[in-house]
Amino acid sequence: MFSFRSSDYVLPGDVFRLARGDVSDYRLSGHMRFAFISLRPDLLSRHGAQEALQGDCSVWEHRQWFRAPYATRMLIARSVQRIVSQVLHLDWAVTGQALRQLQAELIEPLVWGITSGEARSSERYALSAATIVRKVEDWVDGQPPATIQIGDLCRALHLSRRTLHRAFAETLGMGPARYLTLKRLAAVRTELRKSDPVAIRVTDTATKYGFWELGRFAREYRQMFGEKPSETLCRGTSCSVGPDARAAVPAAM
């Protein structure tokens, strides 16, 4: 796809902001895929976090084409393709916290693509990476794990996405999204271990904590704990096999 407005070719993972009434002229050739994400102001405020609340909102209102670094663009393209593919083949209705998590996972790569495209080499950080991660952990420990999104961390701790991602990459070797996933997996395990297998299903617990891709949830659970979630549930409160749920989540030193 060639953009006449920008006089350049569009690359996989590029993000465009379209406002009502916008007119865009492109030349299309060959095969292409794209996704439209519509954001209400309240969703932009939540998922955009500090970037959405900053005084200068030109990043959202004026600039139309955002090109993040190559690795981020590939992440955006893979994430959106995976989510769309999974949604097309779902055989159950996604509701409740699982739906909110699906929404966040679809929005997050695009918001990260927009904000990382505005990165400045002169950016400075007042706190060390380890200090930031410890502050995140302290805040997360007091919140229901099923409800936390990256935008919540940024807003509560007054951090930009770049600062948050840098801190987690340097300290734990993973992004904040993966960290929150591990927290939710640990919460699922804790609940399964104390639940009555006659009265509860694994699916109900997984969706309660925001896991909408049930196949992926089962794989990640088994990789993390060395057993199927159904095996944890069947053992009930007597289960003593596998790592402790809290110990499974990395902590900053």
C-alpha atoms as a printed R data frame, in Angstrom:
    type eleno elety resid chain resno       x       y      z
1   ATOM     1    CA   MET     A     1   0.000   0.000  0.000
2   ATOM     2    CA   PHE     A     2   1.413   3.389 -1.045
3   ATOM     3    CA   SER     A     3   0.245   6.534  0.762
4   ATOM     4    CA   PHE     A     4  -0.003   9.578 -1.481
5   ATOM     5    CA   ARG     A     5  -0.412  11.840  1.536
6   ATOM     6    CA   SER     A     6   2.879  10.680  3.090
7   ATOM     7    CA   SER     A     7   4.629   9.785 -0.189
8   ATOM     8    CA   ASP     A     8   5.829   6.486  1.235
9   ATOM     9    CA   TYR     A     9   4.948   2.806  1.321
10  ATOM    10    CA   VAL     A    10   3.034   1.472  4.296
11  ATOM    11    CA   LEU     A    11   4.891  -1.249  6.203
12  ATOM    12    CA   PRO     A    12   3.499  -4.093  8.336
13  ATOM    13    CA   GLY     A    13   2.826  -2.845 11.854
14  ATOM    14    CA   ASP     A    14   2.350   0.810 10.894
15  ATOM    15    CA   VAL     A    15  -0.509   2.481 12.767
16  ATOM    16    CA   PHE     A    16  -2.810   5.180 11.384
17  ATOM    17    CA   ARG     A    17  -5.067   7.450 13.379
18  ATOM    18    CA   LEU     A    18  -8.296   8.246 11.557
19  ATOM    19    CA   ALA     A    19 -10.754  10.855 12.809
20  ATOM    20    CA   ARG     A    20 -14.318  11.263 11.615
21  ATOM    21    CA   GLY     A    21 -14.341  12.961  8.233
22  ATOM    22    CA   ASP     A    22 -10.731  12.058  7.335
23  ATOM    23    CA   VAL     A    23  -9.983  11.354  3.673
24  ATOM    24    CA   SER     A    24  -7.010   9.142  2.831
25  ATOM    25    CA   ASP     A    25  -5.653   8.369 -0.638
26  ATOM    26    CA   TYR     A    26  -3.731   5.130 -1.183
27  ATOM    27    CA   ARG     A    27  -2.652   2.919 -4.054
28  ATOM    28    CA   LEU     A    28  -3.248  -0.749 -3.297
29  ATOM    29    CA   SER     A    29  -1.670  -3.737 -5.039
30  ATOM    30    CA   GLY     A    30  -1.419  -7.429 -4.213
31  ATOM    31    CA   HIS     A    31  -2.643  -8.984 -0.966
32  ATOM    32    CA   MET     A    32  -2.989  -7.047  2.274
33  ATOM    33    CA   ARG     A    33  -4.621  -7.308  5.705
34  ATOM    34    CA   PHE     A    34  -5.584  -4.541  8.085
35  ATOM    35    CA   ALA     A    35  -7.701  -4.052 11.199
36  ATOM    36    CA   PHE     A    36  -9.821  -1.115 12.345
37  ATOM    37    CA   ILE     A    37  -9.958  -0.463 16.089
38  ATOM    38    CA   SER     A    38 -12.531   2.051 17.307
39  ATOM    39    CA   LEU     A    39 -11.714   3.710 20.645
40  ATOM    40    CA   ARG     A    40 -14.186   5.648 22.747
41  ATOM    41    CA   PRO     A    41 -12.698   8.556 24.746
42  ATOM    42    CA   ASP     A    42 -12.982   6.623 28.009
43  ATOM    43    CA   LEU     A    43 -11.105   3.640 26.551
44  ATOM    44    CA   LEU     A    44  -8.423   5.928 25.158
45  ATOM    45    CA   SER     A    45  -8.046   7.529 28.572
46  ATOM    46    CA   ARG     A    46  -7.691   4.142 30.272
47  ATOM    47    CA   HIS     A    47  -5.462   2.320 27.804
48  ATOM    48    CA   GLY     A    48  -3.542   5.387 26.726
49  ATOM    49    CA   ALA     A    49  -2.737   6.100 30.389
50  ATOM    50    CA   GLN     A    50  -0.183   8.881 30.876
51  ATOM    51    CA   GLU     A    51   0.107   9.526 27.132
52  ATOM    52    CA   ALA     A    52  -3.632  10.161 26.862
53  ATOM    53    CA   LEU     A    53  -3.631  12.436 29.891
54  ATOM    54    CA   GLN     A    54  -0.675  14.609 28.907
55  ATOM    55    CA   GLY     A    55  -1.284  18.293 28.251
56  ATOM    56    CA   ASP     A    56  -0.134  18.141 24.612
57  ATOM    57    CA   CYS     A    57  -2.513  15.672 22.941
58  ATOM    58    CA   SER     A    58  -1.120  16.130 19.441
59  ATOM    59    CA   VAL     A    59   0.050  12.520 19.456
60  ATOM    60    CA   TRP     A    60  -3.642  11.547 19.359
61  ATOM    61    CA   GLU     A    61  -5.289  14.457 17.564
62  ATOM    62    CA   HIS     A    62  -2.983  15.603 14.777
63  ATOM    63    CA   ARG     A    63  -0.388  13.113 13.641
64  ATOM    64    CA   GLN     A    64  -1.927  10.401 11.482
65  ATOM    65    CA   TRP     A    65   0.831   7.913 10.686
66  ATOM    66    CA   PHE     A    66   2.929   6.201 13.353
67  ATOM    67    CA   ARG     A    67   5.902   4.001 12.554
68  ATOM    68    CA   ALA     A    68   7.464   2.275 15.540
69  ATOM    69    CA   PRO     A    69  10.856   0.503 15.455
70  ATOM    70    CA   TYR     A    70  10.975  -2.752 13.471
71  ATOM    71    CA   ALA     A    71  10.649  -5.127 16.454
72  ATOM    72    CA   THR     A    72   7.580  -3.283 17.744
73  ATOM    73    CA   ARG     A    73   5.952  -3.230 14.315
74  ATOM    74    CA   MET     A    74   6.418  -6.997 13.980
75  ATOM    75    CA   LEU     A    75   4.889  -7.448 17.425
76  ATOM    76    CA   ILE     A    76   1.875  -5.368 16.407
77  ATOM    77    CA   ALA     A    77   1.350  -7.334 13.190
78  ATOM    78    CA   ARG     A    78   1.686 -10.741 14.882
79  ATOM    79    CA   SER     A    79  -0.505  -9.806 17.839
80  ATOM    80    CA   VAL     A    80  -3.384  -8.455 15.773
81  ATOM    81    CA   GLN     A    81  -3.215 -11.386 13.355
82  ATOM    82    CA   ARG     A    82  -3.244 -13.901 16.223
83  ATOM    83    CA   ILE     A    83  -6.180 -12.245 17.973
84  ATOM    84    CA   VAL     A    84  -8.285 -11.909 14.824
85  ATOM    85    CA   SER     A    85  -7.578 -15.530 13.887
86  ATOM    86    CA   GLN     A    86  -8.581 -16.778 17.343
87  ATOM    87    CA   VAL     A    87 -11.747 -14.668 17.487
88  ATOM    88    CA   LEU     A    88 -12.899 -15.980 14.111
89  ATOM    89    CA   HIS     A    89 -12.723 -19.562 15.392
90  ATOM    90    CA   LEU     A    90 -14.118 -19.145 18.903
91  ATOM    91    CA   ASP     A    91 -16.968 -21.522 19.670
92  ATOM    92    CA   TRP     A    92 -18.105 -19.766 22.849
93  ATOM    93    CA   ALA     A    93 -19.295 -16.271 23.747
94  ATOM    94    CA   VAL     A    94 -16.578 -14.130 25.341
95  ATOM    95    CA   THR     A    95 -18.087 -12.180 28.239
96  ATOM    96    CA   GLY     A    96 -17.163 -10.548 31.534
97  ATOM    97    CA   GLN     A    97 -13.498 -10.164 32.431
98  ATOM    98    CA   ALA     A    98 -12.434 -12.369 29.513
99  ATOM    99    CA   LEU     A    99 -14.031  -9.878 27.114
100 ATOM   100    CA   ARG     A   100 -12.324  -6.949 28.833
101 ATOM   101    CA   GLN     A   101  -8.978  -8.746 28.578
102 ATOM   102    CA   LEU     A   102  -9.562  -9.463 24.883
103 ATOM   103    CA   GLN     A   103 -10.324  -5.788 24.369
104 ATOM   104    CA   ALA     A   104  -7.122  -4.775 26.157
105 ATOM   105    CA   GLU     A   105  -4.982  -7.234 24.202
106 ATOM   106    CA   LEU     A   106  -6.335  -5.859 20.935
107 ATOM   107    CA   ILE     A   107  -5.824  -2.216 21.880
108 ATOM   108    CA   GLU     A   108  -2.466  -2.508 23.634
109 ATOM   109    CA   PRO     A   109  -0.204  -3.282 20.612
110 ATOM   110    CA   LEU     A   110  -1.663  -0.359 18.680
111 ATOM   111    CA   VAL     A   111  -1.256   2.095 21.556
112 ATOM   112    CA   TRP     A   112   2.306   0.892 22.103
113 ATOM   113    CA   GLY     A   113   3.004   1.386 18.390
114 ATOM   114    CA   ILE     A   114   1.763   4.961 18.597
115 ATOM   115    CA   THR     A   115   3.647   5.903 21.751
116 ATOM   116    CA   SER     A   116   6.929   4.207 20.812
117 ATOM   117    CA   GLY     A   117   6.822   6.051 17.513
118 ATOM   118    CA   GLU     A   118   7.163   9.269 19.511
119 ATOM   119    CA   ALA     A   119  10.275   8.111 21.440
120 ATOM   120    CA   ARG     A   120  12.973  10.699 21.973
121 ATOM   121    CA   SER     A   121  16.635   9.842 22.490
122 ATOM   122    CA   SER     A   122  16.910  12.577 25.125
123 ATOM   123    CA   GLU     A   123  14.386  10.942 27.476
124 ATOM   124    CA   ARG     A   124  15.660  10.623 31.067
125 ATOM   125    CA   TYR     A   125  14.405   8.425 33.897
126 ATOM   126    CA   ALA     A   126  14.261   9.622 37.499
127 ATOM   127    CA   LEU     A   127  13.943   6.117 38.993
128 ATOM   128    CA   SER     A   128  16.036   3.005 38.460
129 ATOM   129    CA   ALA     A   129  14.471   0.045 36.664
130 ATOM   130    CA   ALA     A   130  14.494  -2.115 39.815
131 ATOM   131    CA   THR     A   131  12.814   0.641 41.847
132 ATOM   132    CA   ILE     A   132  10.067   1.005 39.251
133 ATOM   133    CA   VAL     A   133   9.407  -2.752 39.210
134 ATOM   134    CA   ARG     A   134   9.269  -2.861 43.014
135 ATOM   135    CA   LYS     A   135   6.735  -0.018 43.000
136 ATOM   136    CA   VAL     A   136   4.678  -1.906 40.422
137 ATOM   137    CA   GLU     A   137   4.791  -5.099 42.500
138 ATOM   138    CA   ASP     A   138   3.739  -3.248 45.654
139 ATOM   139    CA   TRP     A   139   0.796  -1.680 43.835
140 ATOM   140    CA   VAL     A   140  -0.247  -4.888 42.045
141 ATOM   141    CA   ASP     A   141  -0.266  -6.893 45.291
142 ATOM   142    CA   GLY     A   142  -3.118  -4.743 46.555
143 ATOM   143    CA   GLN     A   143  -5.307  -5.110 43.449
144 ATOM   144    CA   PRO     A   144  -7.473  -7.914 41.992
145 ATOM   145    CA   PRO     A   145  -5.143  -9.464 39.359
146 ATOM   146    CA   ALA     A   146  -7.973 -10.048 36.903
147 ATOM   147    CA   THR     A   147  -8.690  -6.332 36.505
148 ATOM   148    CA   ILE     A   148  -5.181  -4.868 36.022
149 ATOM   149    CA   GLN     A   149  -4.080  -3.562 32.624
150 ATOM   150    CA   ILE     A   150  -0.865  -1.844 31.590
151 ATOM   151    CA   GLY     A   151  -2.708   1.456 31.368
152 ATOM   152    CA   ASP     A   152  -3.681   1.077 35.025
153 ATOM   153    CA   LEU     A   153  -0.024   0.681 36.034
154 ATOM   154    CA   CYS     A   154   1.022   3.738 34.053
155 ATOM   155    CA   ARG     A   155  -1.761   5.884 35.412
156 ATOM   156    CA   ALA     A   156  -1.449   4.777 39.053
157 ATOM   157    CA   LEU     A   157   2.347   5.184 39.159
158 ATOM   158    CA   HIS     A   158   2.588   8.142 36.727
159 ATOM   159    CA   LEU     A   159   4.796   6.255 34.283
160 ATOM   160    CA   SER     A   160   4.970   6.317 30.500
161 ATOM   161    CA   ARG     A   161   4.800   3.059 28.571
162 ATOM   162    CA   ARG     A   162   8.422   3.432 27.455
163 ATOM   163    CA   THR     A   163   9.584   3.795 31.061
164 ATOM   164    CA   LEU     A   164   7.502   0.827 32.209
165 ATOM   165    CA   HIS     A   165   8.680  -1.473 29.413
166 ATOM   166    CA   ARG     A   166  12.306  -0.449 29.902
167 ATOM   167    CA   ALA     A   167  12.132  -1.185 33.636
168 ATOM   168    CA   PHE     A   168  10.624  -4.651 33.201
169 ATOM   169    CA   ALA     A   169  12.940  -5.613 30.347
170 ATOM   170    CA   GLU     A   170  16.032  -4.584 32.311
171 ATOM   171    CA   THR     A   171  14.942  -6.062 35.656
172 ATOM   172    CA   LEU     A   172  12.912  -9.195 34.849
173 ATOM   173    CA   GLY     A   173  13.723  -9.842 31.213
174 ATOM   174    CA   MET     A   174  10.047  -9.686 30.251
175 ATOM   175    CA   GLY     A   175   7.442  -7.059 29.428
176 ATOM   176    CA   PRO     A   176   4.771  -5.864 31.864
177 ATOM   177    CA   ALA     A   177   2.066  -7.661 29.870
178 ATOM   178    CA   ARG     A   178   3.799 -11.011 30.441
179 ATOM   179    CA   TYR     A   179   4.265 -10.176 34.105
180 ATOM   180    CA   LEU     A   180   0.529  -9.512 34.500
181 ATOM   181    CA   THR     A   181  -0.270 -12.767 32.674
182 ATOM   182    CA   LEU     A   182   1.870 -14.691 35.170
183 ATOM   183    CA   LYS     A   183   0.051 -12.981 38.003
184 ATOM   184    CA   ARG     A   184  -3.291 -14.043 36.563
185 ATOM   185    CA   LEU     A   185  -2.088 -17.617 36.023
186 ATOM   186    CA   ALA     A   186  -0.927 -17.759 39.634
187 ATOM   187    CA   ALA     A   187  -4.317 -16.456 40.797
188 ATOM   188    CA   VAL     A   188  -6.099 -19.152 38.769
189 ATOM   189    CA   ARG     A   189  -3.930 -21.851 40.361
190 ATOM   190    CA   THR     A   190  -4.595 -20.538 43.855
191 ATOM   191    CA   GLU     A   191  -8.346 -20.615 43.276
192 ATOM   192    CA   LEU     A   192  -8.312 -24.061 41.654
193 ATOM   193    CA   ARG     A   193  -6.350 -25.529 44.572
194 ATOM   194    CA   LYS     A   194  -8.978 -24.446 47.090
195 ATOM   195    CA   SER     A   195 -12.073 -25.123 44.953
196 ATOM   196    CA   ASP     A   196 -14.484 -28.042 44.973
197 ATOM   197    CA   PRO     A   197 -14.156 -29.884 41.617
198 ATOM   198    CA   VAL     A   198 -17.833 -30.777 41.807
199 ATOM   199    CA   ALA     A   199 -18.952 -27.166 42.099
200 ATOM   200    CA   ILE     A   200 -16.610 -25.366 39.683
201 ATOM   201    CA   ARG     A   201 -15.172 -25.764 36.187
202 ATOM   202    CA   VAL     A   202 -11.703 -24.837 34.980
203 ATOM   203    CA   THR     A   203 -13.246 -22.792 32.161
204 ATOM   204    CA   ASP     A   204 -15.219 -20.658 34.610
205 ATOM   205    CA   THR     A   205 -12.120 -19.876 36.655
206 ATOM   206    CA   ALA     A   206  -9.973 -19.152 33.590
207 ATOM   207    CA   THR     A   207 -12.476 -16.695 32.108
208 ATOM   208    CA   LYS     A   208 -12.989 -15.091 35.507
209 ATOM   209    CA   TYR     A   209  -9.314 -14.081 35.407
210 ATOM   210    CA   GLY     A   210  -9.456 -12.806 31.854
211 ATOM   211    CA   PHE     A   211  -8.216 -15.771 29.805
212 ATOM   212    CA   TRP     A   212 -10.285 -15.762 26.628
213 ATOM   213    CA   GLU     A   213  -8.003 -18.063 24.567
214 ATOM   214    CA   LEU     A   214  -8.671 -21.256 26.508
215 ATOM   215    CA   GLY     A   215  -6.280 -23.410 24.480
216 ATOM   216    CA   ARG     A   216  -3.456 -20.967 25.004
217 ATOM   217    CA   PHE     A   217  -4.348 -20.697 28.693
218 ATOM   218    CA   ALA     A   218  -4.108 -24.473 29.128
219 ATOM   219    CA   ARG     A   219  -0.703 -24.608 27.405
220 ATOM   220    CA   GLU     A   220   0.754 -21.739 29.419
221 ATOM   221    CA   TYR     A   221  -0.642 -23.160 32.661
222 ATOM   222    CA   ARG     A   222   0.943 -26.552 32.040
223 ATOM   223    CA   GLN     A   223   4.278 -24.975 31.064
224 ATOM   224    CA   MET     A   224   4.283 -22.876 34.206
225 ATOM   225    CA   PHE     A   225   3.118 -25.434 36.766
226 ATOM   226    CA   GLY     A   226   3.912 -28.795 35.187
227 ATOM   227    CA   GLU     A   227   0.331 -30.060 35.223
228 ATOM   228    CA   LYS     A   228  -3.024 -29.442 33.591
229 ATOM   229    CA   PRO     A   229  -5.416 -27.022 35.308
230 ATOM   230    CA   SER     A   230  -7.943 -29.870 35.567
231 ATOM   231    CA   GLU     A   231  -5.368 -31.886 37.532
232 ATOM   232    CA   THR     A   232  -4.916 -29.010 39.965
233 ATOM   233    CA   LEU     A   233  -8.687 -28.767 40.420
234 ATOM   234    CA   CYS     A   234  -9.102 -32.512 40.958
235 ATOM   235    CA   ARG     A   235  -6.544 -32.481 43.759
236 ATOM   236    CA   GLY     A   236  -8.477 -29.705 45.495
237 ATOM   237    CA   THR     A   237  -7.082 -28.382 48.751
238 ATOM   238    CA   SER     A   238  -4.844 -31.451 49.123
239 ATOM   239    CA   CYS     A   239  -2.771 -30.554 46.069
240 ATOM   240    CA   SER     A   240   0.889 -30.206 46.947
241 ATOM   241    CA   VAL     A   241   2.563 -30.927 43.590
242 ATOM   242    CA   GLY     A   242   4.281 -28.216 41.562
243 ATOM   243    CA   PRO     A   243   5.719 -24.808 42.452
244 ATOM   244    CA   ASP     A   244   3.932 -22.482 44.781
245 ATOM   245    CA   ALA     A   245   1.751 -20.016 42.874
246 ATOM   246    CA   ARG     A   246   3.372 -16.935 44.384
247 ATOM   247    CA   ALA     A   247   6.882 -18.266 43.839
248 ATOM   248    CA   ALA     A   248   6.123 -18.742 40.146
249 ATOM   249    CA   VAL     A   249   6.043 -14.976 39.555
250 ATOM   250    CA   PRO     A   250   9.474 -13.321 39.332
251 ATOM   251    CA   ALA     A   251  10.192 -10.614 41.879
252 ATOM   252    CA   ALA     A   252  12.703  -7.781 41.720
253 ATOM   253    CA   MET     A   253  15.711  -8.118 43.962
